[in-house]
Amino acid sequence: MSSALEGAARDRSRSPAWSNGRVMHLGLHVHAGLPLAVAAFALGIAVVVAATERLVDGLLGIGLALGVAPFVVSAALSGMEVENVAVGLAAGARGSADVALGTAYGGAVVLLCWALGLGAMVAPLRVRLPRVPVLLLPASAVAAGLPAWFPATPRWTGAVLLIAFAAALALLVRASRGHAFLHHEQVTGSAEEPPSLRWVIVWTLIGLALIAAGGDLVAWGADGLVRTLGLSAGFIGMVVTPLGIEAEEIVRQVVPARRGRPDVAAGNAIGTVLWFLLFNLGLIALITPVSVPARVRALDWPTLVVAATLASAFLLRGRLGRREGALLLAIGLAYAGLQLVVR
């Protein structure tokens, strides 16, 4: 009898009336917190803008001090985003496949379509890049499809992607040696004395730490702004979460380009995609294998390959202008729209 009464009580707690009341309560709570979410989002953007200035100074300084191209330093360090790795592994451990895979596939699409596209519309890129690093964009996108072609991501595919990541970085460094990244008029009068390595490392670490903190604020604010909407798991995992985590990438594309360092902006884009698709996805597959929704093979991975191929074609031409940026952004918007209807 006691168990029957407890079961009835549980049934009442799960009844539509109770559920509606709980939803209404949560809705009121979220609406009450929207001003705070907006404030956090705006503050996060401001922190990221200021921190990116410091990060650019640090990356340029490290390049000068070590005699390494700032493009290489940017590609190797900018994409090393602890928050993205943490979200992916935590979601994988919980079995949240859309969020875990979204940090890789969705994050790369956000970077290529939203950050690179919007960045080019605000501050067009004009830069000479070696062919090999640029071709690593579509190559990494194709490689990222390997774990997606199984019902669940096999651990061995994670090991393959991590090996590919190490090889890609080695190729990027080797291909960039002695390469002139900027056009002559962009470097005229720009010779600088190598700065103190100690201080530029300090500035770089400060910039990375502040960007991480600002990124957390942006993500928290973005989550508060969309929490009341009835969105699909794919849209949340592949669009909302990556946009929230990587919103600062738009700033990190624009700031270096506007300061006359399109090589740093390009290095950030290429390096971040390599980290997302080879390192982050490799870790997720190796440590916390997740099930792969069919939608990943039908929509997420093909969109990623198309975006990476177009971006690499534009960068190989030496210019990514406003029209090219608008095309990438249009692909990003179409991808977000399809996530709302494809289940």
NORURHU-V224944 format. One record per backbone hydrogen bond with DSSP energy under -1.0 kcal/mol. NH is the residue of the N-H (numbers start at 1). CO is the residue of the C=O. If there is no record, write none. Layout:
nh=NH co=CO
nh=NH co=CO
This chain:
nh=5 co=1
nh=6 co=2
nh=7 co=3
nh=8 co=4
nh=9 co=5
nh=10 co=6
nh=11 co=7
nh=12 co=8
nh=13 co=9
nh=14 co=10
nh=15 co=12
nh=19 co=15
nh=20 co=16
nh=21 co=17
nh=22 co=18
nh=23 co=19
nh=24 co=20
nh=25 co=21
nh=26 co=22
nh=27 co=23
nh=28 co=24
nh=29 co=25
nh=30 co=26
nh=31 co=27
nh=32 co=28
nh=33 co=29
nh=34 co=31
nh=37 co=33
nh=38 co=34
nh=39 co=35
nh=40 co=36
nh=41 co=37
nh=42 co=38
nh=43 co=39
nh=44 co=40
nh=45 co=41
nh=46 co=42
nh=47 co=43
nh=48 co=44
nh=49 co=45
nh=50 co=46
nh=51 co=47
nh=52 co=48
nh=53 co=49
nh=54 co=50
nh=55 co=51
nh=56 co=52
nh=57 co=53
nh=58 co=54
nh=59 co=55
nh=60 co=56
nh=61 co=57
nh=62 co=58
nh=63 co=59
nh=64 co=60
nh=65 co=61
nh=66 co=62
nh=67 co=63
nh=68 co=63
nh=73 co=69
nh=74 co=70
nh=75 co=71
nh=76 co=72
nh=77 co=73
nh=78 co=74
nh=80 co=77
nh=81 co=79
nh=85 co=81
nh=86 co=82
nh=87 co=83
nh=88 co=84
nh=89 co=85
nh=90 co=86
nh=91 co=87
nh=92 co=88
nh=93 co=89
nh=94 co=90
nh=96 co=91
nh=97 co=95
nh=100 co=96
nh=101 co=97
nh=102 co=98
nh=103 co=99
nh=104 co=101
nh=105 co=101
nh=107 co=102
nh=108 co=104
nh=109 co=105
nh=110 co=106
nh=111 co=107
nh=112 co=108
nh=113 co=109
nh=114 co=110
nh=115 co=110
nh=116 co=111
nh=118 co=114
nh=119 co=115
nh=120 co=116
nh=121 co=117
nh=122 co=118
nh=123 co=119
nh=125 co=320
nh=127 co=318
nh=128 co=181
nh=134 co=130
nh=135 co=131
nh=136 co=132
nh=137 co=134
nh=139 co=135
nh=140 co=136
nh=141 co=137
nh=142 co=138
nh=143 co=139
nh=144 co=140
nh=145 co=142
nh=146 co=143
nh=149 co=146
nh=153 co=290
nh=158 co=154
nh=159 co=155
nh=160 co=156
nh=161 co=157
nh=162 co=158
nh=163 co=159
nh=164 co=160
nh=165 co=161
nh=166 co=162
nh=167 co=163
nh=168 co=164
nh=169 co=165
nh=170 co=166
nh=171 co=167
nh=172 co=168
nh=173 co=169
nh=174 co=170
nh=175 co=171
nh=176 co=172
nh=179 co=176
nh=186 co=183
nh=187 co=184
nh=188 co=184
nh=190 co=187
nh=200 co=196
nh=201 co=197
nh=202 co=198
nh=203 co=199
nh=204 co=200
nh=205 co=201
nh=206 co=202
nh=207 co=203
nh=208 co=204
nh=209 co=205
nh=210 co=206
nh=211 co=207
nh=212 co=208
nh=213 co=209
nh=214 co=210
nh=215 co=211
nh=216 co=212
nh=217 co=213
nh=218 co=214
nh=219 co=215
nh=220 co=216
nh=221 co=217
nh=222 co=218
nh=223 co=219
nh=224 co=220
nh=225 co=221
nh=226 co=222
nh=227 co=223
nh=229 co=226
nh=231 co=229
nh=236 co=232
nh=237 co=233
nh=238 co=234
nh=239 co=235
nh=240 co=235
nh=241 co=236
nh=243 co=239
nh=244 co=240
nh=245 co=241
nh=246 co=242
nh=249 co=246
nh=250 co=247
nh=252 co=248
nh=253 co=249
nh=254 co=250
nh=255 co=251
nh=257 co=253
nh=258 co=254
nh=259 co=255
nh=260 co=257
nh=261 co=256
nh=265 co=261
nh=266 co=262
nh=267 co=263
nh=268 co=264
nh=269 co=265
nh=270 co=266
nh=271 co=267
nh=272 co=268
nh=273 co=269
nh=274 co=270
nh=275 co=271
nh=276 co=272
nh=277 co=273
nh=278 co=274
nh=279 co=274
nh=280 co=275
nh=281 co=276
nh=283 co=279
nh=284 co=280
nh=285 co=281
nh=286 co=282
nh=287 co=283
nh=288 co=284
nh=292 co=151
nh=296 co=293
nh=298 co=294
nh=299 co=295
nh=300 co=295
nh=301 co=296
nh=303 co=299
nh=304 co=300
nh=305 co=301
nh=306 co=302
nh=307 co=303
nh=308 co=304
nh=309 co=305
nh=310 co=306
nh=311 co=307
nh=312 co=308
nh=313 co=309
nh=314 co=310
nh=315 co=311
nh=316 co=312
nh=317 co=313
nh=318 co=315
nh=319 co=314
nh=320 co=125
nh=325 co=321
nh=326 co=322
nh=327 co=323
nh=328 co=324
nh=329 co=325
nh=330 co=326
nh=331 co=327
nh=332 co=328
nh=333 co=329
nh=334 co=330
nh=335 co=331
nh=336 co=332
nh=337 co=333
nh=338 co=334
nh=339 co=335
nh=342 co=338
